Amino acid sequence: MVTTSPASTVSGKLAAFQDFCRKTWALTRPYFQSEEKWKARGLLLAIVLLNLAAVYMLVLLNDWNRVFYDAVQEKNQPVFWEQLGRFTYLAFAFIIIAVYRFYLTQLLEIRWRAWMTGHYLERWLANKAFYQMELARYAPTGAQPATPDNPDQRIQEDLNLFTSYTISLSMGLLNAVVTLLSFVGILWSLSGPFAFSLGGTSFNIPGFMVWMAVLYCTAGSIITHYIGRPQIRLNFLQQRYEADFRHHMVRVREYSESIALDKGEAVERVQLDGRFTTVLGNYLTLIKKQKNLIWFTNFFGQAAVVFPFIVAAPRFFSGAIQLGQLMQIASAFGRVQDSLSWFVDNYSSLAAWRATTDRLTSFEDSFRALAHAQKAQAAINSVANDGTARTLDAQDLTVSLPGGTVLLAGVSLHAEAGDQVLIKGPSGSGKSTLFRSFAGIWPFSRGRTTLPANTMFIPQRPYFPNGRLRDALAYPQPADSYSDQALRQALDDALLPQLAGRLDDEDAWSQKLSGGEQQRLAIARVLLKQPSWVFADEATSALDETAEKTLYERLTAQVRQAGGALVSIAHRPAVAAFHNKQWTLEKLPEGAPALYALRETRS
């Protein structure tokens, strides 16, 4: 049986805490060293100074307590009214400080969030990271870097929570430390010594109230940690389950027509109910843990209200101190106790912040792991597009599935300008995956591929951004790169004349248009941009034979005019008439180095 010594346990926890601090600093540092660093640092400095000013105002108000209540006890009316006047300008100054501290804090939070959002969006969209992170979900453990769940939620929600919690908690901690340093001396001098005898020996403890506050808050902090610790993991899971539930509702909306045609409402309701049940179950567990913590923190806070009066009461009733000093002691003790209780009072926020930080650090780790994997992959797989190539060449190309199954092994392919190549093969044989390897976005391939210049791909599911039709047609270029006449002509040539007058209409085109209309809009994009090489993946599968024939004639004419070639994936025999070369994927016998071989024939 292996036992763990207390020393090693403490050492392990300390190492974990240091690692967490290092990762948190790695998340925080970039903004304050970015191009906005002087604005960020200036705002932070102003907030710190305002927090220090707020603590100074509390010190002045504490002193005001002594003078005011002494005047009340002595029935000194002139001093009473004088102190009310003094309180007026102290309170007014405190209000001004509080307002601008809030305003500048919020300003720093939104600036920091905006910068971090832009920073993470750039990294997520660069080098196809958003695509490869999704592919990593289907890879066996260790084959690809672990992908984070719901990266959209991490960028949208977690960054907001991280910046908000980091600033509020750090400023709260600063306030607590400065308040403690400011009031501990006051409490020490006011509390006086505590004398008692034990076993015939007399003891005298100076600054007794300070030591009692330290003991009281230390015990409270330790108990709070053990009661509230489960909240860290539960907050982490809650954010994940909420994002999963929201994501599935988005998918229902995105595939609303298919679900409606399949009458899949009942299944989707079960799926959504299951996800929401998980959300509720975790949340109920979380609030039970929070309830336990609130029991203790409220008991702790209420006891702290009367504690200084109980301890200082003997001196007051003996006449050693006056009412003003008693109130000042109670006020100072309250400030010291509040400072030392910062951990107790903010534990739920700390737990939520820790969960958010863990999610972002794992997101950051996934970026680094992906960059490392892409660098390693580049050593064995490269796609060149120098802007001058006029041929498609693939040398020693091996294509695999995410699970590791090899589809093609050591294939060499060549297509020249003027070729029209049809890729054939049974469904699931990897034809679309071969296209992804040509494009250089498939991480599970190796070899060298030279991609021709001025190339466009038409995927099976073309993407159209919501908004104006002209933007969907010109995507990803800006619509103002093309004249209205060119946009309308492309729609007419793609057999969409009914849309030619709707360039400025805004809609969700992926849902508004039928499958055939979406395919024609994708082809209109190609006819608008006139690339030399076109790679079409089942680009006309939803069209009738007449429309398919017309559009293939126009695609073929365009690439010939541009001095390029057409490479297609299609199952319909009629499409073969527009191609002079075929690459056929044929099943290999069991035990072969790959599932398929590629055979080339000419028409």
NULO-410840 format. One record per residue (C-alpha): residue number from 0; residue in one letter; x, y, z. Coordinates in steps of 0.001 Angstrom, whole numbers, m for minus. Layout:
NUM, A, X, Y, Z
...
This chain:
0, M, 0, 0, 0
1, V, 1392, 3373, m1030
2, T, 1013, 6178, 1481
3, T, 1476, 9882, 898
4, S, 3199, 11945, 3539
5, P, 1665, 15260, 4634
6, A, 4812, 17039, 3467
7, S, 4510, 15656, m64
8, T, 797, 16526, m112
9, V, 1518, 20116, 863
10, S, 4363, 20265, m1655
11, G, 2074, 18965, m4392
12, K, m623, 21507, m3595
13, L, 1954, 24292, m3542
14, A, 3299, 23182, m6925
15, A, m247, 23072, m8349
16, F, m949, 26547, m6980
17, Q, 2277, 27905, m8478
18, D, 1398, 26338, m11831
19, F, m2072, 27911, m11675
20, C, m561, 31325, m10872
21, R, 1879, 30983, m13763
22, K, m905, 30141, m16214
23, T, m3103, 32940, m14892
24, W, m281, 35427, m15346
25, A, 255, 34096, m18876
26, L, m3404, 34939, m19613
27, T, m3169, 38369, m17991
28, R, 216, 39634, m19186
29, P, m306, 39921, m22991
30, Y, m2840, 42772, m22782
31, F, m672, 44874, m20513
32, Q, 2248, 44349, m22902
33, S, 252, 44875, m26094
34, E, m55, 47911, m28335
35, E, m2599, 49240, m25827
36, K, m288, 48795, m22865
37, W, m31, 52487, m21901
38, K, m3798, 52993, m21901
39, A, m4244, 49753, m19970
40, R, m1559, 50588, m17429
41, G, m2838, 54147, m17061
42, L, m6371, 52943, m16343
43, L, m5073, 50336, m13897
44, L, m2978, 52943, m12079
45, A, m5960, 55309, m11846
46, I, m8130, 52515, m10430
47, V, m5462, 51614, m7867
48, L, m5142, 55251, m6776
49, L, m8924, 55573, m6457
50, N, m9032, 52420, m4346
51, L, m6295, 53823, m2098
52, A, m8220, 57097, m1850
53, A, m11356, 55162, m862
54, V, m9456, 53433, 1940
55, Y, m8090, 56796, 3108
56, M, m11642, 58128, 3248
57, L, m12594, 55145, 5442
58, V, m9755, 56051, 7822
59, L, m11051, 59616, 8034
60, L, m14599, 58361, 8632
61, N, m13326, 56065, 11369
62, D, m11747, 59018, 13138
63, W, m14989, 60967, 12608
64, N, m16815, 58161, 14478
65, R, m14770, 58821, 17622
66, V, m15241, 62588, 17623
67, F, m18934, 62435, 16703
68, Y, m19993, 59848, 19301
69, D, m17927, 61533, 22016
70, A, m19838, 64727, 21234
71, V, m23118, 62767, 21505
72, Q, m22108, 61289, 24863
73, E, m21009, 64686, 26207
74, K, m24047, 66467, 24699
75, N, m21648, 68914, 23021
76, Q, m23991, 70554, 20506
77, P, m21461, 72793, 18646
78, V, m19126, 69866, 18013
79, F, m22118, 67706, 17049
80, W, m23198, 70106, 14275
81, E, m19600, 70728, 13234
82, Q, m19033, 66987, 12769
83, L, m22254, 66638, 10781
84, G, m20904, 69306, 8431
85, R, m17566, 67469, 8236
86, F, m19392, 64233, 7450
87, T, m21150, 65955, 4538
88, Y, m17984, 66745, 2617
89, L, m16335, 63441, 3600
90, A, m19367, 61556, 2264
91, F, m19465, 63697, m895
92, A, m15779, 63019, m1586
93, F, m16323, 59305, m973
94, I, m19244, 59271, m3454
95, I, m17127, 60935, m6167
96, I, m14339, 58408, m5617
97, A, m16813, 55492, m5707
98, V, m18448, 56660, m8953
99, Y, m15203, 57143, m10867
100, R, m13716, 53965, m9444
101, F, m16721, 52082, m10832
102, Y, m16590, 53864, m14199
103, L, m12871, 53368, m14792
104, T, m13039, 49756, m13613
105, Q, m15797, 48995, m16111
106, L, m13868, 50827, m18820
107, L, m10763, 48731, m18179
108, E, m12844, 45542, m18150
109, I, m14465, 46248, m21529
110, R, m11180, 47348, m23120
111, W, m9426, 44249, m21831
112, R, m12244, 41991, m22978
113, A, m12289, 43607, m26426
114, W, m8546, 43097, m26829
115, M, m8627, 39482, m25615
116, T, m11624, 38687, m27828
117, G, m9826, 40038, m30894
118, H, m6654, 38187, m29883
119, Y, m8405, 34833, m29477
120, L, m10578, 35240, m32568
121, E, m7469, 35885, m34633
122, R, m5766, 32754, m33297
123, W, m8910, 30632, m33587
124, L, m9429, 31593, m37225
125, A, m5729, 31544, m38210
126, N, m4155, 28467, m39818
127, K, m7547, 26704, m39887
128, A, m7378, 26218, m36098
129, F, m11188, 26368, m35793
130, Y, m11476, 23495, m38296
131, Q, m8683, 21329, m36948
132, M, m9895, 21690, m33361
133, E, m13191, 20159, m34447
134, L, m11434, 17351, m36302
135, A, m9418, 16557, m33180
136, R, m12650, 15439, m31501
137, Y, m12655, 12348, m33712
138, A, m8999, 11462, m33331
139, P, m7934, 8728, m30894
140, T, m6440, 9907, m27607
141, G, m2900, 11132, m28121
142, A, m3136, 11278, m31923
143, Q, m4105, 14944, m31940
144, P, m4125, 17671, m29298
145, A, m7208, 17547, m27087
146, T, m9834, 19959, m28316
147, P, m11683, 22251, m25892
148, D, m15436, 21973, m25666
149, N, m17460, 24884, m27079
150, P, m14665, 27271, m28154
151, D, m17344, 29820, m29100
152, Q, m18515, 29900, m25479
153, R, m14959, 30280, m24203
154, I, m14365, 33290, m26416
155, Q, m17767, 34900, m25815
156, E, m18511, 34143, m22155
157, D, m15335, 32960, m20455
158, L, m13295, 35968, m21589
159, N, m15985, 38272, m20228
160, L, m16047, 36476, m16880
161, F, m12257, 36278, m16690
162, T, m11672, 40004, m17197
163, S, m14530, 40944, m14882
164, Y, m13552, 38601, m12060
165, T, m9826, 39276, m12377
166, I, m10202, 43028, m12011
167, S, m12888, 42956, m9318
168, L, m11128, 40321, m7222
169, S, m7661, 41850, m7572
170, M, m8950, 45316, m6676
171, G, m10903, 43815, m3797
172, L, m7759, 42098, m2541
173, L, m5816, 45346, m2875
174, N, m8513, 47136, m886
175, A, m8408, 44442, 1768
176, V, m4634, 44625, 2140
177, V, m4512, 48428, 2241
178, T, m7480, 48583, 4629
179, L, m5789, 46047, 6880
180, L, m2538, 48021, 6928
181, S, m4432, 51257, 7570
182, F, m6656, 50010, 10402
183, V, m4566, 47391, 12156
184, G, m2469, 50104, 13794
185, I, m5586, 51999, 14842
186, L, m7133, 48833, 16302
187, W, m3870, 47925, 18052
188, S, m3615, 51278, 19798
189, L, m7313, 51382, 20742
190, S, m7838, 47814, 21898
191, G, m5354, 47937, 24770
192, P, m3741, 44926, 26460
193, F, m5535, 41873, 27746
194, A, m4288, 40649, 31148
195, F, m5076, 37289, 32698
196, S, m3542, 34743, 35078
197, L, m2988, 31056, 34394
198, G, m1443, 28672, 36881
199, G, m268, 31488, 39059
200, T, 1451, 33259, 36164
201, S, 236, 36600, 34860
202, F, 18, 37205, 31129
203, N, m429, 40477, 29287
204, I, m1322, 40363, 25567
205, P, m929, 43749, 23826
206, G, m3249, 44544, 20886
207, F, m5613, 41804, 21988
208, M, m8376, 42804, 19539
209, V, m5959, 42468, 16602
210, W, m5007, 38944, 17617
211, M, m8634, 38003, 18091
212, A, m9473, 39324, 14616
213, V, m6602, 37326, 13088
214, L, m7632, 34146, 14913
215, Y, m11307, 34635, 14087
216, C, m10708, 35210, 10355
217, T, m8047, 32517, 9959
218, A, m10393, 29903, 11374
219, G, m13200, 31223, 9158
220, S, m11031, 31109, 6014
221, I, m9948, 27512, 6611
222, I, m13514, 26352, 7224
223, T, m14762, 28299, 4191
224, H, m12219, 26636, 1918
225, Y, m13198, 23122, 2940
226, I, m16913, 23877, 2662
227, G, m16705, 25739, m652
228, R, m13965, 23864, m2512
229, P, m16367, 21625, m4543
230, Q, m17787, 24760, m6173
231, I, m14695, 25132, m8391
232, R, m15346, 21900, m10278
233, L, m19113, 22436, m10297
234, N, m18735, 25938, m11804
235, F, m16428, 24524, m14485
236, L, m18991, 21862, m15400
237, Q, m21906, 24303, m15254
238, Q, m20364, 26516, m17925
239, R, m19735, 23476, m20103
240, Y, m23250, 22026, m19718
241, E, m24882, 25405, m20392
242, A, m22841, 25749, m23576
243, D, m23730, 22202, m24718
244, F, m27439, 22925, m24206
245, R, m27227, 26216, m26100
246, H, m25211, 24619, m28913
247, H, m27803, 21891, m29495
248, M, m30594, 24474, m29736
249, V, m28547, 26317, m32374
250, R, m28219, 23053, m34318
251, V, m31992, 22523, m34164
252, R, m32494, 25976, m35605
253, E, m29824, 25406, m38254
254, Y, m31302, 22076, m39382
255, S, m34919, 23024, m38750
256, E, m36159, 21976, m42198
257, S, m34481, 18551, m42115
258, I, m35794, 17890, m38599
259, A, m39296, 18966, m39605
260, L, m39283, 16725, m42712
261, D, m38024, 13756, m40672
262, K, m40601, 14488, m37954
263, G, m37736, 14468, m35493
264, E, m39242, 16899, m33004
265, A, m39758, 14216, m30363
266, V, m36161, 13015, m30646
267, E, m34810, 16550, m30437
268, R, m37026, 17222, m27423
269, V, m35535, 14178, m25708
270, Q, m32032, 15353, m26607
271, L, m32679, 18883, m25337
272, D, m34423, 17600, m22211
273, G, m31449, 15366, m21500
274, R, m28986, 18232, m21844
275, F, m31140, 20568, m19772
276, T, m31561, 17891, m17112
277, T, m27778, 17752, m16897
278, V, m27683, 21543, m16565
279, L, m30283, 21471, m13787
280, G, m28710, 18528, m11992
281, N, m25302, 20153, m11830
282, Y, m26831, 23505, m10885
283, L, m28839, 21967, m8053
284, T, m25667, 20349, m6731
285, L, m23912, 23704, m7034
286, I, m26564, 25640, m5130
287, K, m26584, 22998, m2396
288, K, m22857, 23542, m1952
289, Q, m23427, 27305, m2069
290, K, m26170, 26937, 545
291, N, m23736, 25214, 2892
292, L, m21230, 28001, 2365
293, I, m23852, 30724, 2880
294, W, m24886, 29088, 6165
295, F, m21367, 29489, 7441
296, T, m20516, 32901, 5938
297, N, m23707, 34493, 7272
298, F, m23123, 33041, 10724
299, F, m19530, 34232, 10505
300, G, m20576, 37754, 9421
301, Q, m23328, 38179, 12000
302, A, m21100, 37011, 14835
303, A, m18471, 39535, 13738
304, V, m20957, 42404, 14296
305, V, m21227, 41872, 18075
306, F, m17821, 40304, 18670
307, P, m15882, 43608, 19165
308, F, m18565, 44964, 21516
309, I, m18388, 41804, 23653
310, V, m14607, 41996, 23920
311, A, m14451, 45783, 24507
312, A, m17523, 46004, 26779
313, P, m15603, 45462, 30075
314, R, m13339, 48441, 29372
315, F, m16296, 50632, 28412
316, F, m18365, 49794, 31505
317, S, m15312, 50226, 33740
318, G, m14942, 53772, 32382
319, A, m11574, 53110, 30713
320, I, m12955, 54199, 27333
321, Q, m15807, 56422, 26224
322, L, m18634, 55712, 23768
323, G, m16718, 57347, 20915
324, Q, m13725, 55076, 21498
325, L, m16008, 52037, 21748
326, M, m17590, 52901, 18390
327, Q, m14171, 53589, 16896
328, I, m12907, 50204, 18179
329, A, m15974, 48475, 16711
330, S, m15489, 50307, 13397
331, A, m11761, 49547, 13238
332, F, m12337, 45914, 14198
333, G, m14976, 45693, 11478
334, R, m12529, 47031, 8887
335, V, m9741, 44686, 9991
336, Q, m12156, 41760, 10153
337, D, m13541, 42601, 6683
338, S, m10004, 42724, 5296
339, L, m8998, 39436, 6844
340, S, m12336, 37909, 5774
341, W, m11827, 38785, 2109
342, F, m11261, 35115, 1292
343, V, m14423, 34113, 3167
344, D, m16591, 36809, 1591
345, N, m15366, 36192, m1962
346, Y, m15059, 32416, m2012
347, S, m17969, 31845, m4414
348, S, m16556, 34452, m6799
349, L, m13099, 32911, m6452
350, A, m14531, 29493, m7283
351, A, m16246, 30841, m10416
352, W, m13091, 32733, m11405
353, R, m10951, 29625, m10900
354, A, m13299, 27569, m13088
355, T, m13265, 30226, m15818
356, T, m9486, 30535, m15655
357, D, m9067, 26760, m15897
358, R, m11254, 26710, m19016
359, L, m9224, 29479, m20645
360, T, m5868, 27965, m19729
361, S, m6969, 24636, m21237
362, F, m8081, 26595, m24335
363, E, m4647, 28218, m24423
364, D, m2998, 24804, m24042
365, S, m5004, 23511, m26999
366, F, m3718, 26374, m29182
367, R, m123, 25576, m28259
368, A, m622, 21844, m28770
369, L, m2276, 22466, m32136
370, A, 564, 24745, m33271
371, H, 3060, 22063, m32256
372, A, 1084, 19389, m34127
373, Q, 822, 21589, m37234
374, K, 4574, 22197, m37165
375, A, 5241, 18462, m36883
376, Q, 2728, 17748, m39648
377, A, 4347, 20320, m41928
378, A, 7563, 18287, m41820
379, I, 5832, 15321, m43487
380, N, 3060, 17035, m45426
381, S, 3278, 20229, m47437
382, V, 972, 22041, m49805
383, A, 2632, 24579, m52060
384, N, 843, 27383, m53871
385, D, 3395, 29904, m55066
386, G, 980, 31768, m57325
387, T, 2572, 30478, m60547
388, A, 1820, 26738, m60600
389, R, m369, 25568, m63491
390, T, m598, 21897, m62543
391, L, m1895, 19774, m59698
392, D, 782, 17399, m58394
393, A, 625, 15024, m55457
394, Q, 3676, 12939, m54633
395, D, 3687, 9996, m52206
396, L, 371, 11126, m50779
397, T, m1031, 9064, m47884
398, V, m4493, 9955, m46593
399, S, m5936, 8632, m43325
400, L, m9074, 9016, m41264
401, P, m8961, 10697, m37824
402, G, m9095, 7276, m36171
403, G, m5896, 6226, m37973
404, T, m7396, 4069, m40752
405, V, m5421, 4581, m43996
406, L, m7577, 5348, m47021
407, L, m4827, 5846, m49614
408, A, m1143, 5002, m49290
409, G, 1712, 6482, m51342
410, V, m459, 7810, m54177
411, S, 976, 10072, m56894
412, L, m1404, 12202, m58964
413, H, m970, 14726, m61760
414, A, m3417, 16984, m63610
415, E, m2587, 19696, m66109
416, A, m4347, 22754, m67447
417, G, m7022, 21642, m69888
418, D, m7818, 18459, m67978
419, Q, m11289, 17719, m66715
420, V, m10885, 15106, m63993
421, L, m13727, 13090, m62463
422, I, m13072, 11377, m59134
423, K, m15243, 8293, m58661
424, G, m15622, 5710, m55953
425, P, m18079, 4189, m53538
426, S, m19656, 6406, m50900
427, G, m17336, 6834, m47915
428, S, m14200, 5935, m49858
429, G, m12572, 9283, m49102
430, K, m13188, 11361, m52217
431, S, m14010, 14528, m50251
432, T, m11123, 13779, m47896
433, L, m8811, 13701, m50927
434, F, m10046, 17196, m51817
435, R, m9271, 18365, m48286
436, S, m5760, 16972, m48646
437, F, m5320, 18874, m51930
438, A, m6412, 22064, m50154
439, G, m3970, 21462, m47293
440, I, m6564, 21520, m44512
441, W, m6595, 17782, m43704
442, P, m4153, 17091, m40858
443, F, m4290, 13299, m41263
444, S, m2321, 13152, m44507
445, R, 1314, 13257, m45500
446, G, 3197, 13802, m48717
447, R, 3761, 16783, m50974
448, T, 1048, 18516, m52968
449, T, 1437, 21411, m55376
450, L, m1852, 23265, m55736
451, P, m2429, 25331, m58901
452, A, m2708, 29073, m58649
453, N, m6113, 30805, m58689
454, T, m8090, 27885, m57304
455, M, m11609, 27621, m55872
456, F, m13309, 24739, m54067
457, I, m17061, 24097, m54064
458, P, m17773, 21985, m50958
459, Q, m20750, 19684, m50514
460, R, m22238, 22119, m48001
461, P, m21392, 25661, m49150
462, Y, m21434, 28368, m46515
463, F, m23399, 31603, m46895
464, P, m23183, 34283, m44218
465, N, m26407, 35800, m42950
466, G, m26967, 39294, m44279
467, R, m27208, 40832, m47719
468, L, m27362, 38535, m50733
469, R, m24512, 40441, m52400
470, D, m22262, 39631, m49422
471, A, m23217, 35934, m49567
472, L, m22437, 35871, m53287
473, A, m19088, 37656, m53060
474, Y, m17911, 35838, m49873
475, P, m15169, 35940, m48681
476, Q, m14293, 39047, m50699
477, P, m16144, 42290, m49947
478, A, m19191, 42787, m52153
479, D, m18022, 46212, m53325
480, S, m15170, 44460, m55164
481, Y, m17725, 43629, m57855
482, S, m20188, 45757, m59773
483, D, m23923, 45170, m59493
484, Q, m23924, 44171, m63138
485, A, m21299, 41461, m62521
486, L, m23216, 40160, m59494
487, R, m26498, 39979, m61413
488, Q, m24798, 38350, m64409
489, A, m23323, 35643, m62173
490, L, m26771, 34913, m60738
491, D, m28297, 34752, m64230
492, D, m25525, 32430, m65464
493, A, m26111, 30170, m62439
494, L, m29825, 29922, m63277
495, L, m30911, 32183, m60412
496, P, m32490, 35117, m62291
497, Q, m35168, 35419, m59589
498, L, m32477, 36552, m57138
499, A, m30834, 39117, m59410
500, G, m33072, 41903, m58098
501, R, m32559, 41015, m54424
502, L, m28889, 41871, m53948
503, D, m29604, 44111, m50958
504, D, m32121, 41797, m49289
505, E, m30936, 40502, m45905
506, D, m31739, 36934, m44869
507, A, m30404, 33645, m43498
508, W, m29644, 32305, m46961
509, S, m28550, 28843, m45807
510, Q, m32071, 28349, m44476
511, K, m34004, 30502, m46918
512, L, m32781, 28809, m50105
513, S, m33481, 25234, m51145
514, G, m30631, 22750, m51565
515, G, m30610, 23242, m55315
516, E, m30649, 27031, m54993
517, Q, m27740, 26876, m52557
518, Q, m25734, 24791, m55021
519, R, m26508, 27223, m57825
520, L, m25513, 30168, m55593
521, A, m22184, 28433, m54872
522, I, m21633, 28001, m58617
523, A, m22619, 31658, m59145
524, R, m19766, 32519, m56791
525, V, m17353, 30633, m59054
526, L, m18754, 32235, m62214
527, L, m18382, 35651, m60576
528, K, m14752, 35176, m59523
529, Q, m13637, 33182, m62582
530, P, m10853, 31063, m61081
531, S, m8552, 29029, m63307
532, W, m9016, 25774, m61415
533, V, m12284, 24565, m59880
534, F, m12640, 21632, m57476
535, A, m16339, 20708, m57301
536, D, m17526, 18223, m54664
537, E, m21005, 16973, m55598
538, A, m21692, 20534, m56728
539, T, m24853, 19650, m58719
540, S, m26243, 16667, m56798
541, A, m29478, 18524, m55946
542, L, m30112, 19763, m59498
543, D, m32118, 18260, m62316
544, E, m30252, 16888, m65320
545, T, m30987, 19904, m67531
546, A, m29713, 22411, m64983
547, E, m26714, 20185, m64210
548, K, m25787, 19969, m67909
549, T, m26093, 23749, m68377
550, L, m24000, 24611, m65347
551, Y, m21274, 22064, m66125
552, E, m21050, 23476, m69655
553, R, m20532, 26956, m68179
554, L, m17994, 25784, m65575
555, T, m16049, 23901, m68248
556, A, m16087, 26903, m70594
557, Q, m14872, 29180, m67819
558, V, m11865, 27085, m66749
559, R, m10863, 26571, m70370
560, Q, m11001, 30287, m70987
561, A, m8951, 30890, m67828
562, G, m6371, 28285, m68842
563, G, m7107, 25940, m65957
564, A, m8920, 22707, m65235
565, L, m11972, 21218, m63570
566, V, m11748, 18456, m60962
567, S, m15101, 16990, m59885
568, I, m16535, 14482, m57464
569, A, m19860, 13110, m58708
570, H, m21890, 9900, m58835
571, R, m24189, 10649, m61775
572, P, m23091, 9053, m65064
573, A, m24145, 12158, m67002
574, V, m21412, 14204, m65325
575, A, m18723, 11932, m66796
576, A, m19411, 13396, m70229
577, F, m17799, 16667, m69163
578, H, m14507, 15020, m68127
579, N, m11642, 13496, m70103
580, K, m9878, 11786, m67198
581, Q, m11080, 9656, m64302
582, W, m9495, 8801, m60943
583, T, m11329, 5826, m59524
584, L, m11030, 4684, m55908
585, E, m11123, 878, m55816
586, K, m11428, m1304, m52719
587, L, m8271, m3262, m51857
588, P, m8327, m6721, m50287
589, E, m8139, m7070, m46522
590, G, m4583, m6816, m45216
591, A, m3456, m4267, m47822
592, P, m1627, m1130, m46592
593, A, m4738, 968, m47326
594, L, m8444, 547, m47858
595, Y, m8415, 1877, m51434
596, A, m6172, 2198, m54456
597, L, m6507, 4929, m57066
598, R, m6720, 3988, m60761
599, E, m6423, 6575, m63548
600, T, m8185, 6214, m66902
601, R, m8800, 8541, m69850
602, S, m12050, 8974, m71737
